[in-house]
């Protein structure tokens, strides 16, 4: 008679079955949680994809974005001090008492207009005396020439009186120039500033009478770093603002760029011309100049897609369902995006998320896109 089965056989196998069942349940919960977490992080629903015979996905799940191109444009703002296109400090060309004064702040003059006149009584008398001496010298010269023709005078005498007449002519010219120096005239079309003298004051050639400016164009100069010089060219349009004309913007252009770079600062002088037909802009005012400097076209990608390894930058591109590493060089950051130079073309799909497990040639599964419709 065979022995009865041991009563301990059934209880020993039950715990093992319970442990195995619990392991299967935990694995299923973990798989469901990972899928839900991926959806919550990306904001995209996982897309149906082809599966291998064993039921696993065909590649690494990734989120991609299409590449577009943008111009590397810079908006530069610099500050400089304005000055008139022509500017002088008025001074008398002789010493004397002011007899007439036309200068007052904001007065406009044409070239040659009288600005100031000094007392000129003595100078006028000097001109009259010189004119009389010249007339007498000419008469003596004419008589000597007549006598020389008839043979009644020597050649030496004729030359003497001719020299005297020439000296008298030169003295008259000097007297006229001295008289002219008693009048100060406008050197060019412009506007006078505040005068430092009054009628009756004594002035000499060292006294600054007033400022005088041609404000038809205001010039502003500033220093530009040498790295930005290739972006700035003569005749490039600019926009200028100043607190002396608050709320208004004035259009101008780059009129000159210095021919050398300062070794100490690695900058070059740039001059901007701003037309001022209404005389609203004042010399000496502070100006903010804005230049829109355009550059080359570069691929624009999200900053998140940029990878760094062993001193090199690269991105992952999806091509024919596989990951491809593309080396790039960064040109500029801009609001979460970067402009890069490399072997990218418009429309290339760049991996934004999921690049941690990628290798060259690795199959990928696109589960979503940014910047365009879902894949």
Legacy VTK file of the C-alpha trace (Angstrom):
# vtk DataFile Version 3.0
C-alpha trace
ASCII
DATASET POLYDATA
POINTS 375 float
0.000 0.000 0.000
1.567 3.255 -1.169
2.079 5.986 1.397
-0.197 9.048 1.473
1.094 12.326 -0.001
2.817 14.538 2.537
0.480 17.140 3.969
3.310 19.802 3.615
3.565 19.565 -0.263
0.630 21.915 -1.089
1.449 24.631 1.418
5.113 24.828 0.217
4.171 25.596 -3.425
1.517 28.234 -2.569
3.903 30.990 -1.402
6.006 30.705 -4.525
2.939 31.116 -6.728
1.808 34.142 -4.733
5.229 35.818 -5.066
5.314 35.204 -8.819
1.812 36.635 -9.251
2.734 39.734 -7.245
5.839 40.237 -9.432
3.716 40.118 -12.606
1.246 42.648 -11.195
4.063 45.018 -10.170
5.634 44.799 -13.625
2.330 45.641 -15.300
1.744 48.630 -12.993
5.283 49.910 -13.612
4.838 49.666 -17.386
1.540 51.546 -17.211
3.075 54.245 -14.985
6.048 54.796 -17.309
3.778 55.195 -20.312
1.563 57.690 -18.471
4.602 59.643 -17.210
5.988 59.906 -20.750
2.688 61.301 -21.928
2.515 63.883 -19.138
6.098 65.087 -19.703
5.888 65.508 -23.466
2.296 66.557 -23.885
1.981 64.205 -26.867
0.202 60.902 -27.102
2.372 58.022 -28.120
1.764 57.190 -31.720
0.999 53.697 -32.966
4.039 52.129 -34.512
5.175 48.973 -36.120
6.231 46.271 -33.689
8.749 43.531 -33.929
7.523 39.873 -33.868
8.217 39.814 -30.124
5.872 42.808 -29.626
8.544 45.450 -28.683
8.802 48.899 -30.338
10.863 49.308 -33.511
13.103 52.083 -32.078
13.891 54.578 -29.319
10.944 56.948 -28.742
11.886 60.566 -29.481
10.261 63.949 -29.971
11.499 65.952 -32.968
11.216 69.422 -34.468
11.769 70.579 -38.058
14.731 72.846 -38.829
14.132 76.307 -40.258
16.570 79.060 -41.200
16.777 82.597 -39.838
19.029 85.563 -40.413
21.581 86.354 -37.732
20.347 89.911 -37.250
21.516 92.139 -34.425
19.860 95.247 -33.082
22.618 97.447 -31.679
22.024 100.398 -29.386
24.872 102.805 -28.685
25.104 106.191 -27.011
27.011 109.189 -28.351
27.147 112.973 -28.177
25.836 115.048 -31.074
27.623 117.925 -32.714
26.818 120.269 -35.569
28.169 119.481 -39.012
29.954 122.869 -38.833
30.712 124.640 -35.580
32.945 127.592 -34.673
33.512 130.058 -31.865
33.171 133.596 -33.196
36.046 136.003 -32.553
36.748 139.494 -33.866
39.670 139.808 -36.271
40.788 143.087 -34.675
40.600 144.908 -31.359
38.128 147.705 -30.803
34.829 148.911 -29.380
31.645 147.157 -30.500
29.546 149.531 -32.581
26.951 147.121 -33.996
25.884 143.675 -32.728
23.415 141.434 -34.571
24.143 138.246 -32.627
21.449 136.805 -30.342
20.526 133.216 -29.415
18.856 131.241 -32.178
19.296 133.903 -34.861
19.772 132.499 -38.376
22.239 134.024 -40.823
23.341 133.470 -44.382
26.994 133.323 -45.323
28.411 136.884 -45.472
25.761 138.501 -43.254
27.130 141.080 -40.775
27.278 139.726 -37.233
29.311 142.449 -35.541
30.914 145.775 -36.445
33.682 147.538 -34.541
34.309 151.289 -34.442
36.072 151.997 -37.774
36.546 155.775 -38.037
40.331 155.604 -38.031
40.404 152.769 -40.526
38.181 154.656 -42.951
40.479 157.668 -42.707
43.474 155.436 -43.343
41.823 154.189 -46.538
41.175 157.739 -47.745
44.792 158.765 -47.057
46.069 155.705 -48.904
43.821 156.482 -51.849
45.173 160.063 -52.003
48.772 158.884 -51.880
48.134 156.399 -54.635
46.532 159.061 -56.823
49.547 161.372 -56.354
51.959 158.498 -57.088
50.111 157.667 -60.299
50.288 161.292 -61.467
54.055 161.378 -60.781
54.474 158.121 -62.640
52.529 159.401 -65.644
54.670 162.604 -65.800
57.882 160.607 -65.599
56.698 158.294 -68.355
55.891 161.288 -70.579
59.297 162.923 -69.962
61.051 159.638 -70.562
59.390 159.365 -73.950
60.616 162.879 -74.916
64.072 162.144 -73.495
63.880 164.782 -70.719
64.228 162.374 -67.741
66.447 159.493 -66.783
65.361 155.873 -66.636
66.294 155.716 -62.969
63.870 158.507 -62.149
61.055 156.741 -63.999
61.669 153.505 -62.104
61.705 155.403 -58.804
58.294 156.987 -59.280
56.823 153.698 -60.554
58.020 151.963 -57.391
56.484 154.712 -55.274
53.149 154.219 -57.050
53.245 150.464 -56.470
53.943 150.964 -52.763
51.015 153.385 -52.544
48.768 150.765 -54.173
49.824 148.128 -51.660
49.270 150.505 -48.737
45.747 151.142 -49.999
45.068 147.397 -50.136
46.338 147.011 -46.582
44.168 149.875 -45.370
41.105 148.279 -46.992
41.854 144.908 -45.365
42.240 146.608 -41.982
38.865 148.271 -42.489
37.336 144.939 -43.515
38.598 143.366 -40.276
36.382 145.756 -38.324
33.356 143.772 -39.530
32.632 140.186 -38.466
30.584 138.297 -41.069
28.882 134.894 -40.989
31.378 132.260 -42.190
28.563 129.989 -43.457
24.804 129.548 -43.189
24.123 128.904 -39.523
22.625 129.821 -36.178
24.303 131.919 -33.495
24.361 131.130 -29.820
24.353 133.276 -26.708
26.591 136.344 -27.034
29.106 137.158 -24.319
29.355 140.900 -25.157
27.189 143.957 -25.684
27.334 147.107 -27.834
30.006 149.431 -26.463
32.182 146.621 -25.070
35.857 146.456 -25.927
36.954 143.218 -27.537
40.161 141.811 -28.888
41.069 138.758 -30.914
41.218 136.489 -27.836
37.586 137.033 -26.762
34.996 134.371 -27.662
31.994 136.373 -28.789
29.481 133.537 -29.336
29.090 130.026 -30.712
27.976 129.596 -34.318
26.696 126.317 -35.779
25.412 124.837 -38.981
22.768 122.540 -37.465
21.272 121.320 -40.747
22.884 117.942 -39.974
23.828 116.565 -36.556
26.808 114.210 -36.330
27.056 111.514 -33.641
30.199 109.449 -33.120
30.614 106.285 -31.075
33.042 103.383 -30.666
32.137 100.029 -32.218
33.906 96.734 -31.338
35.977 95.304 -34.168
33.923 92.072 -34.131
30.859 94.056 -35.249
32.562 96.210 -37.878
31.833 93.777 -40.773
28.106 94.219 -40.082
28.176 98.037 -40.371
28.548 99.799 -43.711
28.430 103.381 -44.934
24.860 104.560 -45.749
23.351 101.961 -43.380
20.104 103.456 -41.979
19.900 104.225 -38.247
17.296 105.566 -35.835
18.209 108.202 -33.251
16.433 109.367 -30.115
17.368 112.038 -27.590
15.927 113.327 -24.337
16.072 116.877 -25.737
13.297 115.835 -28.163
11.495 113.228 -26.072
8.999 110.964 -27.796
10.396 111.506 -31.277
12.614 109.311 -33.431
14.879 110.679 -36.151
16.174 108.812 -39.169
19.788 109.016 -40.270
22.569 106.935 -41.742
26.164 105.885 -41.176
28.296 108.525 -42.899
31.848 107.396 -42.079
33.847 104.588 -40.467
37.347 105.224 -39.174
40.207 103.746 -41.194
41.915 102.151 -38.198
41.105 100.229 -35.019
42.362 101.509 -31.681
44.769 98.905 -30.320
43.982 99.784 -26.695
40.221 99.218 -26.935
39.854 97.126 -30.116
37.186 99.533 -31.333
36.789 101.871 -34.288
35.040 105.225 -34.568
31.735 105.259 -36.439
30.053 108.526 -37.446
26.308 108.870 -37.990
24.611 111.775 -39.812
21.104 112.823 -38.791
19.270 115.433 -40.913
17.832 118.252 -38.803
15.570 120.356 -41.050
13.423 121.645 -38.190
16.376 122.465 -35.906
14.868 120.292 -33.162
18.177 118.565 -32.486
20.804 120.464 -30.525
24.581 120.055 -30.632
25.956 118.603 -27.418
22.854 116.516 -26.683
23.102 112.828 -25.829
21.792 110.502 -28.544
20.839 106.835 -28.494
21.550 105.305 -31.886
19.878 102.067 -32.979
21.360 100.033 -35.837
19.735 96.916 -37.264
22.773 94.966 -38.448
21.798 92.003 -40.589
23.953 88.894 -40.899
24.062 85.530 -42.651
21.338 82.877 -42.701
21.790 80.018 -40.208
19.793 76.981 -39.110
17.553 77.722 -36.127
16.927 74.921 -33.630
15.709 74.654 -30.004
18.496 75.100 -27.494
17.368 71.827 -25.827
18.375 69.830 -28.917
22.010 70.932 -28.732
24.399 68.289 -27.341
27.990 68.684 -26.127
30.569 65.912 -26.036
34.363 66.040 -25.898
34.529 69.739 -26.760
32.212 69.474 -29.779
28.601 70.453 -30.373
26.220 68.256 -32.307
22.550 67.433 -32.814
20.691 64.218 -33.592
18.911 64.178 -36.939
16.303 61.566 -37.847
16.850 60.288 -41.355
15.187 57.197 -42.827
13.969 56.209 -39.363
17.448 56.218 -37.826
19.464 58.587 -35.670
22.275 60.525 -37.327
24.808 62.698 -35.513
25.474 66.100 -37.143
28.295 68.376 -35.936
27.381 72.073 -35.652
28.881 75.325 -34.419
26.760 77.779 -32.466
26.503 81.339 -33.757
24.048 82.998 -31.377
21.381 82.349 -28.744
17.971 83.959 -29.061
14.916 83.396 -26.808
15.278 79.654 -26.257
16.582 78.976 -29.757
20.090 78.872 -31.175
21.466 79.670 -34.593
23.952 77.049 -35.707
26.155 76.455 -38.703
26.531 72.902 -39.977
25.191 70.319 -42.380
21.513 70.983 -41.741
18.811 71.744 -44.280
15.348 73.256 -44.024
12.849 70.638 -42.834
15.392 68.261 -41.280
13.926 66.568 -38.189
16.034 67.236 -35.099
15.608 65.284 -31.861
14.450 67.512 -29.018
13.758 64.884 -26.337
14.877 61.287 -26.032
18.462 61.729 -27.232
20.054 60.145 -24.133
19.827 56.590 -25.507
20.683 57.399 -29.117
23.678 56.124 -31.035
24.583 56.619 -34.704
22.358 54.360 -36.787
20.008 53.704 -33.864
16.390 53.095 -35.009
14.021 55.711 -33.606
10.294 55.984 -33.102
8.868 59.519 -33.492
6.212 59.922 -30.802
5.612 63.644 -31.320
6.756 66.918 -32.850
7.144 70.471 -31.727
6.899 73.417 -34.072
4.653 71.527 -36.473
1.911 68.852 -36.778
2.378 65.533 -35.001
4.261 62.868 -36.916
LINES 1 376
375 0 1 2 3 4 5 6 7 8 9 10 11 12 13 14 15 16 17 18 19 20 21 22 23 24 25 26 27 28 29 30 31 32 33 34 35 36 37 38 39 40 41 42 43 44 45 46 47 48 49 50 51 52 53 54 55 56 57 58 59 60 61 62 63 64 65 66 67 68 69 70 71 72 73 74 75 76 77 78 79 80 81 82 83 84 85 86 87 88 89 90 91 92 93 94 95 96 97 98 99 100 101 102 103 104 105 106 107 108 109 110 111 112 113 114 115 116 117 118 119 120 121 122 123 124 125 126 127 128 129 130 131 132 133 134 135 136 137 138 139 140 141 142 143 144 145 146 147 148 149 150 151 152 153 154 155 156 157 158 159 160 161 162 163 164 165 166 167 168 169 170 171 172 173 174 175 176 177 178 179 180 181 182 183 184 185 186 187 188 189 190 191 192 193 194 195 196 197 198 199 200 201 202 203 204 205 206 207 208 209 210 211 212 213 214 215 216 217 218 219 220 221 222 223 224 225 226 227 228 229 230 231 232 233 234 235 236 237 238 239 240 241 242 243 244 245 246 247 248 249 250 251 252 253 254 255 256 257 258 259 260 261 262 263 264 265 266 267 268 269 270 271 272 273 274 275 276 277 278 279 280 281 282 283 284 285 286 287 288 289 290 291 292 293 294 295 296 297 298 299 300 301 302 303 304 305 306 307 308 309 310 311 312 313 314 315 316 317 318 319 320 321 322 323 324 325 326 327 328 329 330 331 332 333 334 335 336 337 338 339 340 341 342 343 344 345 346 347 348 349 350 351 352 353 354 355 356 357 358 359 360 361 362 363 364 365 366 367 368 369 370 371 372 373 374
